[in-house]
Amino acid sequence: ALVTPLQIFDEQMAIEGVRFNLLYGRNAGMTGLDFGLINHVRGDAIALQLGGLGLVEGRFVGWQNNFVNLVDGPMEGLQTGLFSRNDGGQGVMLGWVNYSRSQFNGLSIGIVNYASDYDGLMIGVVNIIKSKGRFPVLPIVNWK
């Protein structure tokens, strides 16, 4: 894709294989290798996603390695980048700011780690587990 709608496959199609988004690509689903400046998946993705911005509106399984990772559904796997956000799930988040809007199980390592509910270990400068009754905010390490 150069920029949606200027792309080889229509944005309503799910891609299986390799997708290269020179500027901005958007498709219904993605399975495989997804790389480019802005990678947008309107549904679910099972992928290795590399680039500037990775946006998945559904469930994500795999590894997101973008400067900014945004998953509107649950994430299972690994998110690495400057800012990572998901709607719960399980796995590992490595970055400057890691943010989970729902229940997340696993490991978060970053400068700031935040989860609305968490089952695992956070390592960073500021670690916040909103649902944790006593001591929801701790420096260096937080767990539940």
The first five atom37 places (N, CA, C, CB, O) and aatype in JSON, in Angstrom:
{
  "aatype": [0, 10, 19, 16, 14, 10, 5, 9, 13, 3, 6, 5, 12, 0, 9, 6, 7, 19, 1, 13, 2, 10, 10, 18, 7, 1, 2, 0, 7, 12, 16, 7, 10, 3, 13, 7, 10, 9, 2, 8, 19, 1, 7, 3, 0, 9, 0, 10, 5, 10, 7, 7, 10, 7, 10, 19, 6, 7, 1, 13, 19, 7, 17, 5, 2, 2, 13, 19, 2, 10, 19, 3, 7, 14, 12, 6, 7, 10, 5, 16, 7, 10, 13, 15, 1, 2, 3, 7, 7, 5, 7, 19, 12, 10, 7, 17, 19, 2, 18, 15, 1, 15, 5, 13, 2, 7, 10, 15, 9, 7, 9, 19, 2, 18, 0, 15, 3, 18, 3, 7, 10, 12, 9, 7, 19, 19, 2, 9, 9, 11, 15, 11, 7, 1, 13, 14, 19, 10, 14, 9, 19, 2, 17, 11],
  "atom_mask": [
    [1, 1, 1, 1, 1],
    [1, 1, 1, 1, 1],
    [1, 1, 1, 1, 1],
    [1, 1, 1, 1, 1],
    [1, 1, 1, 1, 1],
    [1, 1, 1, 1, 1],
    [1, 1, 1, 1, 1],
    [1, 1, 1, 1, 1],
    [1, 1, 1, 1, 1],
    [1, 1, 1, 1, 1],
    [1, 1, 1, 1, 1],
    [1, 1, 1, 1, 1],
    [1, 1, 1, 1, 1],
    [1, 1, 1, 1, 1],
    [1, 1, 1, 1, 1],
    [1, 1, 1, 1, 1],
    [1, 1, 1, 0, 1],
    [1, 1, 1, 1, 1],
    [1, 1, 1, 1, 1],
    [1, 1, 1, 1, 1],
    [1, 1, 1, 1, 1],
    [1, 1, 1, 1, 1],
    [1, 1, 1, 1, 1],
    [1, 1, 1, 1, 1],
    [1, 1, 1, 0, 1],
    [1, 1, 1, 1, 1],
    [1, 1, 1, 1, 1],
    [1, 1, 1, 1, 1],
    [1, 1, 1, 0, 1],
    [1, 1, 1, 1, 1],
    [1, 1, 1, 1, 1],
    [1, 1, 1, 0, 1],
    [1, 1, 1, 1, 1],
    [1, 1, 1, 1, 1],
    [1, 1, 1, 1, 1],
    [1, 1, 1, 0, 1],
    [1, 1, 1, 1, 1],
    [1, 1, 1, 1, 1],
    [1, 1, 1, 1, 1],
    [1, 1, 1, 1, 1],
    [1, 1, 1, 1, 1],
    [1, 1, 1, 1, 1],
    [1, 1, 1, 0, 1],
    [1, 1, 1, 1, 1],
    [1, 1, 1, 1, 1],
    [1, 1, 1, 1, 1],
    [1, 1, 1, 1, 1],
    [1, 1, 1, 1, 1],
    [1, 1, 1, 1, 1],
    [1, 1, 1, 1, 1],
    [1, 1, 1, 0, 1],
    [1, 1, 1, 0, 1],
    [1, 1, 1, 1, 1],
    [1, 1, 1, 0, 1],
    [1, 1, 1, 1, 1],
    [1, 1, 1, 1, 1],
    [1, 1, 1, 1, 1],
    [1, 1, 1, 0, 1],
    [1, 1, 1, 1, 1],
    [1, 1, 1, 1, 1],
    [1, 1, 1, 1, 1],
    [1, 1, 1, 0, 1],
    [1, 1, 1, 1, 1],
    [1, 1, 1, 1, 1],
    [1, 1, 1, 1, 1],
    [1, 1, 1, 1, 1],
    [1, 1, 1, 1, 1],
    [1, 1, 1, 1, 1],
    [1, 1, 1, 1, 1],
    [1, 1, 1, 1, 1],
    [1, 1, 1, 1, 1],
    [1, 1, 1, 1, 1],
    [1, 1, 1, 0, 1],
    [1, 1, 1, 1, 1],
    [1, 1, 1, 1, 1],
    [1, 1, 1, 1, 1],
    [1, 1, 1, 0, 1],
    [1, 1, 1, 1, 1],
    [1, 1, 1, 1, 1],
    [1, 1, 1, 1, 1],
    [1, 1, 1, 0, 1],
    [1, 1, 1, 1, 1],
    [1, 1, 1, 1, 1],
    [1, 1, 1, 1, 1],
    [1, 1, 1, 1, 1],
    [1, 1, 1, 1, 1],
    [1, 1, 1, 1, 1],
    [1, 1, 1, 0, 1],
    [1, 1, 1, 0, 1],
    [1, 1, 1, 1, 1],
    [1, 1, 1, 0, 1],
    [1, 1, 1, 1, 1],
    [1, 1, 1, 1, 1],
    [1, 1, 1, 1, 1],
    [1, 1, 1, 0, 1],
    [1, 1, 1, 1, 1],
    [1, 1, 1, 1, 1],
    [1, 1, 1, 1, 1],
    [1, 1, 1, 1, 1],
    [1, 1, 1, 1, 1],
    [1, 1, 1, 1, 1],
    [1, 1, 1, 1, 1],
    [1, 1, 1, 1, 1],
    [1, 1, 1, 1, 1],
    [1, 1, 1, 1, 1],
    [1, 1, 1, 0, 1],
    [1, 1, 1, 1, 1],
    [1, 1, 1, 1, 1],
    [1, 1, 1, 1, 1],
    [1, 1, 1, 0, 1],
    [1, 1, 1, 1, 1],
    [1, 1, 1, 1, 1],
    [1, 1, 1, 1, 1],
    [1, 1, 1, 1, 1],
    [1, 1, 1, 1, 1],
    [1, 1, 1, 1, 1],
    [1, 1, 1, 1, 1],
    [1, 1, 1, 1, 1],
    [1, 1, 1, 1, 1],
    [1, 1, 1, 0, 1],
    [1, 1, 1, 1, 1],
    [1, 1, 1, 1, 1],
    [1, 1, 1, 1, 1],
    [1, 1, 1, 0, 1],
    [1, 1, 1, 1, 1],
    [1, 1, 1, 1, 1],
    [1, 1, 1, 1, 1],
    [1, 1, 1, 1, 1],
    [1, 1, 1, 1, 1],
    [1, 1, 1, 1, 1],
    [1, 1, 1, 1, 1],
    [1, 1, 1, 1, 1],
    [1, 1, 1, 0, 1],
    [1, 1, 1, 1, 1],
    [1, 1, 1, 1, 1],
    [1, 1, 1, 1, 1],
    [1, 1, 1, 1, 1],
    [1, 1, 1, 1, 1],
    [1, 1, 1, 1, 1],
    [1, 1, 1, 1, 1],
    [1, 1, 1, 1, 1],
    [1, 1, 1, 1, 1],
    [1, 1, 1, 1, 1],
    [1, 1, 1, 1, 1]
  ],
  "atom_positions": [
    [[0.84, -1.18, 0.0], [0.0, 0.0, 0.0], [0.88, 1.24, 0.0], [-0.95, 0.0, 1.21], [1.88, 1.31, 0.72]],
    [[0.49, 2.21, -0.81], [1.11, 3.52, -0.73], [0.4, 4.28, 0.38], [1.03, 4.29, -2.09], [1.03, 4.68, 1.37]],
    [[-0.87, 4.47, 0.22], [-1.75, 5.04, 1.23], [-3.16, 4.57, 0.87], [-1.64, 6.62, 1.3], [-3.57, 4.68, -0.29]],
    [[-3.89, 4.06, 1.85], [-5.25, 3.58, 1.57], [-6.07, 4.74, 1.03], [-5.92, 2.96, 2.84], [-6.09, 5.79, 1.66]],
    [[-6.74, 4.59, -0.11], [-7.12, 3.4, -0.85], [-6.16, 2.99, -1.97], [-8.45, 3.6, -1.42], [-6.49, 2.07, -2.73]],
    [[-5.0, 3.62, -2.1], [-4.05, 3.25, -3.15], [-3.21, 2.07, -2.68], [-3.14, 4.45, -3.51], [-2.07, 2.24, -2.23]],
    [[-3.8, 0.87, -2.79], [-3.11, -0.34, -2.38], [-3.52, -1.47, -3.3], [-3.43, -0.68, -0.91], [-4.56, -1.41, -3.95]],
    [[-2.71, -2.51, -3.35], [-2.94, -3.62, -4.28], [-4.24, -4.34, -3.96], [-1.77, -4.61, -4.24], [-5.04, -4.6, -4.86]],
    [[-4.47, -4.67, -2.69], [-5.68, -5.38, -2.29], [-6.63, -4.42, -1.59], [-5.34, -6.57, -1.37], [-6.2, -3.56, -0.82]],
    [[-7.89, -4.56, -1.87], [-8.92, -3.71, -1.29], [-8.87, -3.78, 0.24], [-10.31, -4.13, -1.79], [-8.57, -4.83, 0.82]],
    [[-9.16, -2.67, 0.89], [-9.09, -2.62, 2.35], [-10.09, -3.53, 3.03], [-9.3, -1.21, 2.81], [-9.93, -3.81, 4.22]],
    [[-11.12, -4.01, 2.34], [-12.1, -4.92, 2.92], [-11.58, -6.36, 2.98], [-13.38, -4.88, 2.11], [-12.2, -7.22, 3.61]],
    [[-10.44, -6.63, 2.33], [-9.87, -7.98, 2.3], [-8.95, -8.21, 3.5], [-9.09, -8.2, 1.0], [-8.31, -7.28, 4.0]],
    [[-8.89, -9.45, 3.95], [-7.91, -9.87, 4.95], [-6.67, -10.33, 4.2], [-8.49, -11.01, 5.89], [-6.77, -11.0, 3.17]],
    [[-5.52, -9.99, 4.71], [-4.25, -10.33, 4.07], [-3.62, -11.52, 4.78], [-3.28, -9.12, 4.08], [-3.59, -11.58, 6.01]],
    [[-3.13, -12.47, 3.99], [-2.36, -13.6, 4.5], [-1.04, -13.61, 3.77], [-3.12, -14.95, 4.32], [-1.0, -13.7, 2.54]],
    [[0.04, -13.51, 4.52], [1.37, -13.47, 3.91], [2.13, -12.25, 4.36], [0.0, 0.0, 0.0], [2.36, -12.06, 5.55]],
    [[2.52, -11.41, 3.4], [3.31, -10.22, 3.7], [2.56, -8.98, 3.23], [4.7, -10.29, 3.02], [2.03, -8.94, 2.12]],
    [[2.51, -7.98, 4.1], [1.91, -6.7, 3.73], [2.94, -5.61, 3.99], [0.58, -6.42, 4.54], [3.48, -5.5, 5.09]],
    [[3.21, -4.79, 2.96], [4.14, -3.67, 3.08], [3.36, -2.38, 2.88], [5.3, -3.78, 2.05], [2.74, -2.17, 1.84]],
    [[3.39, -1.52, 3.9], [2.66, -0.26, 3.87], [3.67, 0.87, 3.8], [1.73, -0.12, 5.11], [4.27, 1.23, 4.81]],
    [[3.85, 1.43, 2.6], [4.84, 2.49, 2.44], [4.5, 3.67, 3.34], [4.92, 2.93, 0.98], [5.35, 4.13, 4.11]],
    [[3.27, 4.19, 3.27], [2.83, 5.26, 4.16], [1.75, 4.78, 5.11], [2.32, 6.44, 3.35], [1.91, 4.84, 6.33]],
    [[0.63, 4.28, 4.55], [-0.51, 3.87, 5.39], [-1.28, 2.76, 4.68], [-1.44, 5.07, 5.71], [-1.73, 2.94, 3.55]],
    [[-1.41, 1.64, 5.35], [-2.2, 0.54, 4.81], [-3.25, 0.1, 5.8], [0.0, 0.0, 0.0], [-3.0, 0.03, 7.01]],
    [[-4.45, -0.22, 5.29], [-5.55, -0.66, 6.16], [-6.23, -1.85, 5.47], [-6.58, 0.5, 6.44], [-6.56, -1.8, 4.29]],
    [[-6.43, -2.92, 6.26], [-7.14, -4.1, 5.76], [-8.02, -4.66, 6.86], [-6.15, -5.16, 5.26], [-7.88, -4.31, 8.03]],
    [[-8.92, -5.57, 6.46], [-9.9, -6.16, 7.4], [-9.24, -7.08, 8.41], [-10.96, -6.92, 6.63], [-9.69, -7.16, 9.55]],
    [[-8.19, -7.78, 8.03], [-7.49, -8.71, 8.91], [-6.08, -8.91, 8.41], [0.0, 0.0, 0.0], [-5.76, -8.55, 7.28]],
    [[-5.23, -9.5, 9.25], [-3.83, -9.71, 8.85], [-3.3, -10.97, 9.5], [-2.96, -8.5, 9.23], [-3.42, -11.16, 10.71]],
    [[-2.7, -11.84, 8.68], [-1.98, -13.02, 9.17], [-0.65, -13.06, 8.44], [-2.81, -14.34, 8.94], [-0.61, -13.22, 7.22]],
    [[0.44, -12.92, 9.19], [1.76, -12.97, 8.57], [2.65, -11.84, 9.0], [0.0, 0.0, 0.0], [2.63, -11.44, 10.17]],
    [[3.44, -11.32, 8.06], [4.39, -10.23, 8.31], [3.77, -8.92, 7.85], [5.74, -10.48, 7.59], [3.36, -8.79, 6.7]],
    [[3.69, -7.96, 8.75], [3.04, -6.68, 8.48], [4.02, -5.57, 8.81], [1.72, -6.52, 9.31], [4.35, -5.36, 9.98]],
    [[4.51, -4.85, 7.78], [5.47, -3.79, 8.09], [5.27, -2.57, 7.22], [6.89, -4.31, 7.93], [4.82, -2.66, 6.07]],
    [[5.61, -1.42, 7.8], [5.48, -0.15, 7.1], [5.39, 0.99, 8.09], [0.0, 0.0, 0.0], [5.55, 0.8, 9.29]],
    [[5.13, 2.17, 7.57], [5.06, 3.35, 8.43], [3.84, 3.28, 9.35], [5.01, 4.62, 7.58], [3.97, 3.41, 10.57]],
    [[2.64, 3.09, 8.77], [1.41, 2.95, 9.56], [0.71, 1.67, 9.13], [0.47, 4.2, 9.4], [0.31, 1.53, 7.97]],
    [[0.57, 0.73, 10.06], [-0.06, -0.57, 9.82], [-1.39, -0.61, 10.56], [0.87, -1.75, 10.27], [-1.41, -0.61, 11.79]],
    [[-2.5, -0.64, 9.83], [-3.82, -0.59, 10.43], [-4.6, -1.85, 10.05], [-4.59, 0.69, 9.98], [-4.77, -2.16, 8.87]],
    [[-5.06, -2.57, 11.06], [-5.87, -3.77, 10.85], [-7.22, -3.51, 11.52], [-5.17, -5.07, 11.44], [-7.29, -3.26, 12.72]],
    [[-8.3, -3.57, 10.74], [-9.63, -3.27, 11.26], [-10.22, -4.41, 12.07], [-10.55, -2.93, 10.13], [-11.18, -4.2, 12.82]],
    [[-9.67, -5.6, 11.93], [-10.16, -6.76, 12.67], [-9.05, -7.37, 13.5], [0.0, 0.0, 0.0], [-8.32, -6.66, 14.2]],
    [[-8.92, -8.7, 13.42], [-7.92, -9.43, 14.18], [-6.63, -9.58, 13.38], [-8.45, -10.8, 14.58], [-6.63, -9.55, 12.15]],
    [[-5.52, -9.75, 14.11], [-4.22, -9.94, 13.47], [-3.45, -11.02, 14.22], [-3.42, -8.62, 13.44], [-3.4, -11.04, 15.45]],
    [[-2.85, -11.9, 13.44], [-1.89, -12.88, 13.94], [-0.63, -12.59, 13.14], [-2.39, -14.41, 13.78], [-0.5, -13.01, 11.99]],
    [[0.31, -11.86, 13.77], [1.37, -11.31, 12.94], [2.62, -10.93, 13.7], [0.86, -10.13, 12.21], [2.64, -10.84, 14.93]],
    [[3.65, -10.7, 12.93], [4.82, -9.94, 13.34], [4.61, -8.59, 12.68], [6.21, -10.64, 12.92], [4.63, -8.48, 11.45]],
    [[4.42, -7.56, 13.49], [4.1, -6.24, 12.97], [5.25, -5.29, 13.3], [2.76, -5.71, 13.56], [5.61, -5.11, 14.47]],
    [[5.82, -4.69, 12.28], [6.99, -3.81, 12.44], [6.73, -2.48, 11.76], [8.26, -4.47, 11.86], [6.24, -2.44, 10.63]],
    [[7.05, -1.36, 12.44], [6.9, -0.07, 11.78], [6.83, 1.08, 12.75], [0.0, 0.0, 0.0], [7.34, 1.02, 13.87]],
    [[6.18, 2.15, 12.29], [6.03, 3.35, 13.09], [4.84, 3.27, 14.02], [0.0, 0.0, 0.0], [4.98, 3.44, 15.23]],
    [[3.65, 3.02, 13.45], [2.41, 2.9, 14.22], [1.72, 1.6, 13.84], [1.47, 4.12, 13.98], [1.48, 1.35, 12.66]],
    [[1.41, 0.78, 14.83], [0.65, -0.44, 14.61], [-0.68, -0.31, 15.32], [0.0, 0.0, 0.0], [-0.73, -0.16, 16.54]],
    [[-1.77, -0.37, 14.55], [-3.11, -0.24, 15.11], [-3.92, -1.47, 14.72], [-3.81, 1.06, 14.61], [-4.11, -1.75, 13.54]],
    [[-4.38, -2.2, 15.74], [-5.22, -3.38, 15.53], [-6.51, -3.14, 16.29], [-4.5, -4.7, 16.01], [-6.49, -2.96, 17.5]],
    [[-7.63, -3.14, 15.57], [-8.92, -2.86, 16.2], [-9.52, -4.08, 16.89], [-9.89, -2.34, 15.16], [-10.43, -3.94, 17.71]],
    [[-9.02, -5.26, 16.58], [-9.53, -6.49, 17.19], [-8.49, -7.13, 18.09], [0.0, 0.0, 0.0], [-7.75, -6.44, 18.79]],
    [[-8.44, -8.45, 18.06], [-7.51, -9.24, 18.87], [-6.18, -9.33, 18.15], [-8.08, -10.67, 19.15], [-6.12, -9.46, 16.92]],
    [[-5.09, -9.27, 18.92], [-3.76, -9.39, 18.34], [-3.02, -10.56, 18.98], [-2.96, -8.09, 18.52], [-2.99, -10.68, 20.21]],
    [[-2.42, -11.41, 18.15], [-1.58, -12.51, 18.6], [-0.26, -12.4, 17.84], [-2.27, -13.91, 18.37], [-0.25, -12.36, 16.61]],
    [[0.85, -12.36, 18.58], [2.16, -12.29, 17.93], [3.05, -11.28, 18.58], [0.0, 0.0, 0.0], [3.08, -11.13, 19.81]],
    [[3.81, -10.56, 17.74], [4.76, -9.56, 18.22], [4.52, -8.26, 17.5], [6.21, -10.04, 18.03], [4.6, -8.19, 16.27]],
    [[4.24, -7.23, 18.27], [4.11, -5.87, 17.75], [5.38, -5.12, 18.12], [2.84, -5.15, 18.31], [5.68, -4.96, 19.3]],
    [[6.12, -4.66, 17.13], [7.37, -3.94, 17.37], [7.32, -2.64, 16.56], [8.63, -4.81, 16.98], [7.96, -2.53, 15.51]],
    [[6.56, -1.67, 17.06], [6.41, -0.37, 16.43], [6.82, 0.7, 17.44], [4.95, -0.14, 15.92], [6.98, 0.4, 18.62]],
    [[6.98, 1.93, 16.99], [7.2, 3.01, 17.95], [5.97, 3.14, 18.85], [7.49, 4.34, 17.22], [6.09, 3.33, 20.06]],
    [[4.77, 3.03, 18.23], [3.51, 3.08, 18.97], [2.69, 1.85, 18.6], [2.71, 4.4, 18.66], [2.46, 1.59, 17.42]],
    [[2.26, 1.09, 19.62], [1.45, -0.11, 19.45], [0.09, 0.11, 20.09], [2.15, -1.37, 20.06], [0.01, 0.41, 21.28]],
    [[-0.98, -0.03, 19.32], [-2.33, 0.15, 19.83], [-3.17, -1.07, 19.46], [-2.98, 1.45, 19.28], [-3.36, -1.36, 18.28]],
    [[-3.67, -1.77, 20.46], [-4.55, -2.92, 20.24], [-5.85, -2.65, 20.99], [-3.88, -4.27, 20.71], [-5.84, -2.52, 22.22]],
    [[-6.95, -2.56, 20.26], [-8.24, -2.27, 20.89], [-8.89, -3.51, 21.5], [-9.18, -1.66, 19.88], [-9.88, -3.39, 22.22]],
    [[-8.36, -4.67, 21.22], [-8.85, -5.92, 21.8], [-7.77, -6.52, 22.68], [0.0, 0.0, 0.0], [-6.79, -5.85, 23.01]],
    [[-7.93, -7.78, 23.05], [-6.9, -8.44, 23.86], [-5.63, -8.72, 23.04], [-7.44, -9.75, 24.45], [-5.69, -8.94, 21.83]],
    [[-4.51, -8.7, 23.72], [-3.22, -8.96, 23.09], [-2.62, -10.21, 23.72], [-2.27, -7.75, 23.23], [-2.59, -10.34, 24.95]],
    [[-2.13, -11.1, 22.9], [-1.41, -12.28, 23.37], [-0.07, -12.31, 22.67], [-2.22, -13.6, 23.1], [0.01, -12.5, 21.46]],
    [[0.99, -12.12, 23.44], [2.31, -12.15, 22.84], [3.22, -11.1, 23.4], [0.0, 0.0, 0.0], [3.35, -10.96, 24.62]],
    [[3.87, -10.34, 22.51], [4.9, -9.38, 22.89], [4.62, -8.04, 22.23], [6.29, -9.9, 22.51], [4.36, -7.98, 21.03]],
    [[4.68, -6.97, 23.02], [4.62, -5.61, 22.5], [5.91, -4.91, 22.91], [3.36, -4.84, 23.03], [6.24, -4.86, 24.09]],
    [[6.64, -4.35, 21.93], [7.84, -3.59, 22.2], [7.74, -2.26, 21.45], [9.13, -4.38, 21.77], [7.33, -2.23, 20.29]],
    [[8.1, -1.17, 22.12], [8.05, 0.15, 21.48], [8.08, 1.25, 22.52], [0.0, 0.0, 0.0], [8.23, 0.99, 23.71]],
    [[7.93, 2.48, 22.06], [7.91, 3.61, 22.99], [6.63, 3.62, 23.8], [8.06, 4.93, 22.23], [6.66, 3.85, 25.01]],
    [[5.49, 3.38, 23.14], [4.19, 3.36, 23.82], [3.41, 2.15, 23.34], [3.39, 4.67, 23.55], [3.26, 1.94, 22.13]],
    [[2.92, 1.35, 24.27], [2.1, 0.18, 23.93], [0.81, 0.22, 24.74], [2.87, -1.13, 24.19], [0.83, 0.46, 25.95]],
    [[-0.31, -0.04, 24.06], [-1.6, -0.08, 24.73], [-2.37, -1.3, 24.23], [-2.42, 1.23, 24.49], [-2.33, -1.64, 23.05]],
    [[-3.08, -1.95, 25.16], [-3.94, -3.06, 24.77], [-5.18, -3.04, 25.66], [-3.19, -4.42, 24.87], [-5.26, -2.28, 26.62]],
    [[-6.12, -3.9, 25.31], [-7.34, -4.03, 26.11], [-7.31, -5.37, 26.83], [-8.62, -3.92, 25.21], [-8.24, -6.17, 26.74]],
    [[-6.22, -5.58, 27.56], [-6.06, -6.81, 28.31], [-5.34, -7.87, 27.5], [0.0, 0.0, 0.0], [-4.91, -7.64, 26.38]],
    [[-5.24, -9.04, 28.11], [-4.59, -10.15, 27.45], [-3.48, -10.73, 28.3], [0.0, 0.0, 0.0], [-3.51, -10.66, 29.53]],
    [[-2.49, -11.32, 27.62], [-1.38, -11.93, 28.33], [-0.12, -11.89, 27.49], [-1.7, -13.37, 28.73], [-0.17, -11.97, 26.26]],
    [[1.01, -11.76, 28.18], [2.27, -11.74, 27.48], [3.27, -10.82, 28.14], [0.0, 0.0, 0.0], [3.34, -10.72, 29.37]],
    [[4.07, -10.15, 27.29], [5.13, -9.28, 27.76], [5.01, -7.94, 27.05], [6.53, -9.92, 27.51], [4.79, -7.87, 25.84]],
    [[5.16, -6.87, 27.84], [5.19, -5.51, 27.3], [6.53, -4.88, 27.68], [3.98, -4.64, 27.83], [6.85, -4.79, 28.87]],
    [[7.31, -4.45, 26.68], [8.6, -3.81, 26.91], [8.58, -2.46, 26.2], [9.78, -4.71, 26.39], [8.44, -2.39, 24.98]],
    [[8.73, -1.38, 26.96], [8.72, -0.06, 26.33], [8.82, 1.05, 27.34], [0.0, 0.0, 0.0], [8.96, 0.8, 28.54]],
    [[8.73, 2.26, 26.87], [8.78, 3.41, 27.78], [7.5, 3.49, 28.59], [9.02, 4.71, 27.01], [7.54, 3.63, 29.81]],
    [[6.36, 3.42, 27.9], [5.05, 3.47, 28.57], [4.25, 2.26, 28.11], [4.29, 4.81, 28.25], [4.04, 2.06, 26.91]],
    [[3.8, 1.45, 29.08], [2.98, 0.27, 28.81], [1.64, 0.47, 29.51], [3.69, -1.05, 29.3], [1.6, 0.73, 30.72]],
    [[0.55, 0.35, 28.76], [-0.78, 0.69, 29.28], [-1.77, -0.41, 28.89], [-1.25, 2.07, 28.74], [-1.95, -0.7, 27.71]],
    [[-2.4, -1.01, 29.89], [-3.41, -2.03, 29.64], [-4.73, -1.58, 30.24], [-2.98, -3.41, 30.22], [-4.82, -1.34, 31.45]],
    [[-5.76, -1.45, 29.4], [-7.06, -0.93, 29.85], [-7.88, -1.97, 30.6], [-7.84, -0.44, 28.67], [-8.89, -1.61, 31.21]],
    [[-7.48, -3.22, 30.57], [-8.27, -4.29, 31.18], [-7.32, -5.28, 31.85], [-9.16, -5.02, 30.11], [-6.15, -4.96, 32.05]],
    [[-7.79, -6.45, 32.2], [-6.99, -7.48, 32.86], [-5.83, -7.92, 31.97], [-7.86, -8.69, 33.23], [-6.03, -8.39, 30.85]],
    [[-4.61, -7.77, 32.48], [-3.42, -8.22, 31.76], [-2.64, -9.17, 32.65], [-2.54, -7.03, 31.32], [-2.46, -8.91, 33.84]],
    [[-2.17, -10.27, 32.08], [-1.39, -11.27, 32.81], [-0.02, -11.36, 32.17], [-2.1, -12.66, 32.8], [0.1, -11.62, 30.97]],
    [[1.03, -11.14, 32.96], [2.36, -11.28, 32.41], [3.38, -10.38, 33.02], [0.0, 0.0, 0.0], [3.4, -10.18, 34.24]],
    [[4.25, -9.84, 32.18], [5.38, -9.03, 32.59], [5.37, -7.72, 31.82], [6.71, -9.78, 32.36], [5.23, -7.7, 30.6]],
    [[5.53, -6.61, 32.56], [5.66, -5.28, 31.94], [6.93, -4.63, 32.44], [4.41, -4.37, 32.26], [7.15, -4.5, 33.65]],
    [[7.79, -4.24, 31.5], [9.02, -3.55, 31.85], [9.05, -2.24, 31.07], [10.28, -4.44, 31.53], [9.03, -2.24, 29.84]],
    [[9.1, -1.12, 31.81], [9.11, 0.19, 31.15], [9.37, 1.29, 32.16], [0.0, 0.0, 0.0], [9.59, 1.02, 33.34]],
    [[9.33, 2.51, 31.7], [9.47, 3.64, 32.61], [8.17, 3.79, 33.4], [9.81, 4.95, 31.83], [8.2, 3.94, 34.62]],
    [[7.04, 3.76, 32.69], [5.72, 3.81, 33.33], [4.93, 2.59, 32.87], [4.96, 5.14, 32.99], [4.81, 2.34, 31.68]],
    [[4.4, 1.84, 33.84], [3.55, 0.69, 33.56], [2.21, 0.93, 34.24], [4.2, -0.65, 34.06], [2.16, 1.29, 35.42]],
    [[1.12, 0.72, 33.5], [-0.22, 0.92, 34.07], [-1.12, -0.21, 33.6], [-0.81, 2.31, 33.65], [-1.1, -0.61, 32.43]],
    [[-1.92, -0.72, 34.53], [-2.95, -1.7, 34.17], [-4.15, -1.48, 35.07], [-2.43, -3.18, 34.29], [-4.0, -1.22, 36.27]],
    [[-5.32, -1.59, 34.49], [-6.53, -1.47, 35.31], [-6.63, -2.66, 36.25], [-7.79, -1.36, 34.42], [-7.03, -2.5, 37.4]],
    [[-6.27, -3.85, 35.77], [-6.17, -5.05, 36.61], [-4.99, -5.85, 36.08], [-7.51, -5.9, 36.6], [-4.72, -5.83, 34.88]],
    [[-4.28, -6.54, 36.96], [-3.02, -7.15, 36.56], [-2.75, -8.4, 37.36], [-1.87, -6.17, 36.72], [-3.06, -8.48, 38.55]],
    [[-2.18, -9.38, 36.7], [-1.72, -10.58, 37.37], [-0.32, -10.85, 36.83], [-2.69, -11.82, 37.13], [-0.15, -11.45, 35.77]],
    [[0.68, -10.41, 37.57], [2.05, -10.58, 37.12], [2.98, -9.59, 37.77], [0.0, 0.0, 0.0], [2.74, -9.15, 38.89]],
    [[4.05, -9.24, 37.06], [5.12, -8.41, 37.59], [5.34, -7.2, 36.69], [6.41, -9.22, 37.73], [5.43, -7.31, 35.47]],
    [[5.44, -6.02, 37.33], [5.78, -4.78, 36.64], [7.13, -4.31, 37.16], [4.68, -3.68, 36.86], [7.38, -4.32, 38.37]],
    [[8.0, -3.9, 36.26], [9.3, -3.35, 36.62], [9.45, -2.03, 35.89], [10.46, -4.34, 36.27], [9.39, -1.97, 34.67]],
    [[9.67, -0.93, 36.67], [9.82, 0.37, 36.05], [9.94, 1.48, 37.08], [0.0, 0.0, 0.0], [9.98, 1.2, 38.28]],
    [[9.98, 2.71, 36.63], [10.08, 3.86, 37.53], [8.76, 4.05, 38.27], [10.46, 5.14, 36.74], [8.75, 4.24, 39.49]],
    [[7.64, 4.0, 37.54], [6.3, 4.11, 38.12], [5.48, 2.92, 37.64], [5.61, 5.47, 37.72], [5.37, 2.67, 36.44]],
    [[4.91, 2.19, 38.59], [4.12, 0.99, 38.29], [2.76, 1.12, 38.96], [4.85, -0.3, 38.76], [2.68, 1.24, 40.18]],
    [[1.7, 1.09, 38.18], [0.36, 1.32, 38.7], [-0.54, 0.14, 38.36], [-0.24, 2.62, 38.13], [-0.69, -0.23, 37.2]],
    [[-1.14, -0.45, 39.4], [-2.18, -1.46, 39.21], [-3.43, -0.9, 39.87], [-1.76, -2.88, 39.84], [-3.58, -0.96, 41.1]],
    [[-4.33, -0.35, 39.07], [-5.48, 0.38, 39.58], [-6.34, -0.46, 40.54], [-6.33, 0.85, 38.44], [-6.82, 0.06, 41.54]],
    [[-6.52, -1.73, 40.24], [-7.4, -2.58, 41.05], [-6.76, -3.06, 42.35], [-7.83, -3.76, 40.25], [-7.44, -3.65, 43.19]],
    [[-5.49, -2.82, 42.52], [-4.78, -3.29, 43.71], [-5.18, -2.41, 44.89], [-3.23, -3.27, 43.5], [-4.97, -1.2, 44.85]],
    [[-5.75, -3.0, 45.91], [-6.25, -2.26, 47.07], [-5.2, -1.46, 47.78], [0.0, 0.0, 0.0], [-5.27, -0.23, 47.82]],
    [[-4.24, -2.12, 48.34], [-3.18, -1.47, 49.11], [-1.97, -1.28, 48.2], [-2.82, -2.3, 50.38], [-1.54, -2.22, 47.53]],
    [[-1.43, -0.1, 48.19], [-0.26, 0.25, 47.4], [-0.43, 0.01, 45.89], [0.93, -0.53, 47.9], [0.31, -0.78, 45.31]],
    [[-1.4, 0.68, 45.25], [-1.58, 0.5, 43.82], [-0.46, 1.11, 42.97], [-2.89, 1.11, 43.41], [-0.26, 0.71, 41.83]],
    [[0.27, 2.07, 43.55], [1.37, 2.72, 42.84], [2.66, 2.45, 43.61], [1.12, 4.27, 42.69], [2.79, 2.77, 44.79]],
    [[3.62, 1.85, 42.91], [4.92, 1.56, 43.53], [6.04, 1.86, 42.55], [4.99, 0.08, 43.99], [5.91, 1.64, 41.35]],
    [[7.16, 2.36, 43.08], [8.33, 2.53, 42.22], [9.09, 1.21, 42.09], [9.26, 3.64, 42.78], [8.95, 0.32, 42.93]],
    [[9.86, 1.09, 41.08], [10.75, -0.03, 40.78], [10.0, -1.33, 40.48], [11.7, -0.26, 41.93], [10.14, -1.86, 39.38]],
    [[9.22, -1.86, 41.42], [8.54, -3.14, 41.21], [7.12, -3.08, 41.78], [9.34, -4.3, 41.87], [6.89, -2.51, 42.85]],
    [[6.18, -3.66, 41.05], [4.8, -3.83, 41.55], [4.31, -5.18, 41.03], [3.84, -2.62, 41.09], [4.7, -5.61, 39.94]],
    [[3.46, -5.83, 41.8], [2.98, -7.16, 41.41], [1.6, -7.38, 42.01], [3.96, -8.27, 41.87], [1.19, -6.71, 42.95]],
    [[0.91, -8.33, 41.44], [-0.38, -8.75, 41.98], [-0.66, -10.15, 41.49], [-1.52, -7.77, 41.58], [-1.7, -10.72, 41.81]]
  ]
}
